[in-house]
Structure formats: structure tokens, C-alpha cells
Amino acid sequence: MKNMKHIKRYGNLIYVSRKLKYAVIYVNQEDIEGIEKKLLKHSFVSKVDRSFKPFVRTDFENAKPDEAKKYDYKMGI
């Protein structure tokens, strides 16, 4: 965990788990290839996982709202 200073240089450090020994950083999509190679060169980095959130479709079709919840939202109005 003393190597977090090195990891901070590559992106925005969001979360560090001391117990499970991992860190979450955000990096620009354009720079991810080079930064991933640089991170893996460090001896204290064992694995780099990418987020596929930009590539996941979030617009859903035929999603029907629950009838019971529809009336609960109008309760206080």
C-alpha cells in the first residue's frame, strides 16, 4: 500500500482497499493502452482490469414499469 503514490501519477485515484489490496483509478479512454502497459511494469501491480461501461447499452426497450410502484410515487403529491 505504500506504492499508492506511484499509482496516483497515472490517473484519478478513486478508491483504495487496504484489506483486499486493490485500487480503483480513472483514466482517459484515449490513454488507457499506454497507461496499462506502464502499470503492469511495476512489480507491485499483478493485474489490470478495464471497465466496459462505455460499451454497454443502457437504453432498454419494452421495459414496463411496475404498476404498484407507479402509484406509490404519487402518494405525497
C-alpha positions in Angstrom: 0.0 0.0 0.0 3.0 2.3 0.2 3.1 2.3 -3.6 -0.1 4.3 -4.0 2.0 7.4 -4.7 3.2 5.8 -7.9 -0.3 4.8 -9.0 -1.7 8.4 -8.3 0.5 9.6 -11.2 -1.3 7.7 -13.8 -4.9 8.8 -13.2 -7.5 9.9 -10.6 -7.3 7.6 -7.7 -10.8 6.9 -6.6 -10.7 4.1 -4.0 -8.0 2.1 -2.2 -8.8 -1.1 -0.2 -6.1 -1.9 2.3 -7.6 -5.1 3.4 -8.1 -6.6 -0.1 -5.1 -4.8 -1.6 -6.5 -3.2 -4.7 -7.1 0.3 -6.0 -9.6 1.9 -8.5 -8.3 4.7 -10.8 -10.0 6.5 -13.6 -8.0 7.1 -16.8 -9.0 8.8 -20.0 -10.2 6.4 -22.7 -7.6 7.6 -25.2 -4.6 7.0 -22.8 -5.6 3.6 -21.5 -3.3 1.5 -23.7 -0.1 3.2 -22.7 -1.0 3.6 -19.0 -2.0 -0.1 -18.8 1.5 -1.1 -20.1 3.2 1.3 -17.7 1.2 0.0 -14.7 2.0 -3.7 -15.5 5.7 -2.9 -15.5 5.6 -2.2 -11.7 6.3 -5.2 -9.5 3.5 -4.4 -7.1 0.8 -4.5 -9.8 -0.4 -8.0 -10.6 -3.5 -7.4 -12.8 -5.2 -4.5 -14.5 -8.9 -4.8 -15.3 -10.8 -2.4 -17.6 -14.3 -1.1 -17.2 -16.6 -1.8 -20.1 -19.2 0.7 -19.0 -18.8 2.9 -22.1 -19.6 0.0 -24.3 -22.6 -1.4 -22.5 -26.0 -0.3 -23.9 -28.2 1.4 -21.3 -31.3 2.2 -23.3 -33.8 -0.6 -22.7 -36.8 -1.4 -24.9 -40.1 -2.9 -23.7 -39.3 -2.1 -20.1 -42.7 -1.9 -18.3 -42.9 0.0 -15.0 -44.3 -1.9 -12.0 -48.0 -0.9 -11.5 -47.7 -0.9 -7.7 -44.7 1.4 -7.8 -46.4 3.8 -10.2 -49.0 4.7 -7.6 -46.5 4.8 -4.7 -44.6 7.7 -6.3 -47.8 9.9 -6.5 -48.6 9.3 -2.8 -47.2 12.5 -1.3 -48.3 14.9 -4.1 
